[in-house]
């Protein structure tokens, strides 16, 4: 089970093959994940879920850390806490 402190995080690191890591807000991470769910080519348990379901996307973002889009192409994300200076 994930640490409850992570759930209060407002930022995520997004990782895609052949791309630099990106640090984004939670809202940007949700939009990023929605976009990728629409592109999924592999059989997943998420194919029958309505991608517009905001609560589902948030739960997915908080409960897992990777998704195989097509064979061998995996995206990953991690919650991070950014401390103010």
C-alpha positions in Angstrom: 0.0 0.0 0.0 1.3 3.4 -0.8 2.3 5.9 1.8 -0.5 8.4 2.7 1.9 11.3 2.6 2.5 10.7 -1.1 -1.3 11.2 -1.7 -0.9 14.7 -0.6 1.8 15.4 -3.2 0.9 17.9 -5.8 3.6 17.0 -8.4 4.6 14.0 -10.4 7.6 12.9 -12.4 6.5 11.6 -15.8 8.7 9.1 -17.7 8.3 8.1 -21.3 10.7 6.0 -23.4 13.1 8.2 -25.5 12.0 11.4 -23.6 13.4 13.4 -20.8 11.6 13.2 -17.5 9.0 15.9 -16.8 7.9 17.3 -13.4 4.3 18.4 -13.6 1.4 19.3 -11.4 -1.2 16.7 -10.4 -3.7 18.1 -12.9 -1.2 18.0 -15.7 -0.3 14.4 -14.8 -4.0 13.5 -14.9 -4.3 14.9 -18.4 -1.1 13.2 -19.5 -2.4 9.8 -18.2 -5.9 10.3 -19.9 -4.1 10.9 -23.2 -2.0 7.8 -22.9 -5.0 5.6 -21.9 -6.7 6.6 -25.1 -3.6 5.4 -27.0 -3.3 2.0 -25.2 -2.9 -0.8 -27.7 -2.3 -3.7 -25.3 -5.0 -5.7 -23.5 -5.4 -4.0 -20.1 -8.0 -4.0 -17.3 -8.5 -0.3 -18.1 -9.9 -0.7 -21.6 -13.5 -0.9 -20.4 -13.2 2.1 -18.1 -14.6 5.5 -19.2 -11.4 7.6 -19.6 -13.4 10.8 -18.8 -13.9 9.4 -15.2 -11.8 11.9 -13.2 -11.9 9.9 -10.0 -10.8 6.7 -11.7 -7.8 8.6 -13.3 -6.8 10.0 -9.9 -7.0 6.6 -8.3 -4.9 5.1 -11.0 -2.3 7.8 -10.7 -2.1 7.3 -7.0 -2.3 3.5 -6.9 0.1 2.4 -9.6 3.2 3.7 -11.3 3.4 2.3 -14.8 1.3 1.4 -17.9 2.2 -0.6 -20.9 0.9 1.3 -24.0 2.0 -1.3 -26.5 4.4 -4.2 -26.3 7.7 -3.0 -24.9 6.6 0.7 -24.6 5.9 1.5 -20.9 5.2 4.9 -19.4 5.9 5.5 -15.7 5.1 8.2 -13.1 6.0 8.9 -9.5 4.6 11.3 -7.0 7.1 13.8 -5.7 7.1 16.4 -3.0 8.6 19.8 -4.0 9.7 21.8 -1.1 9.5 25.6 -1.4 12.9 27.4 -1.2 
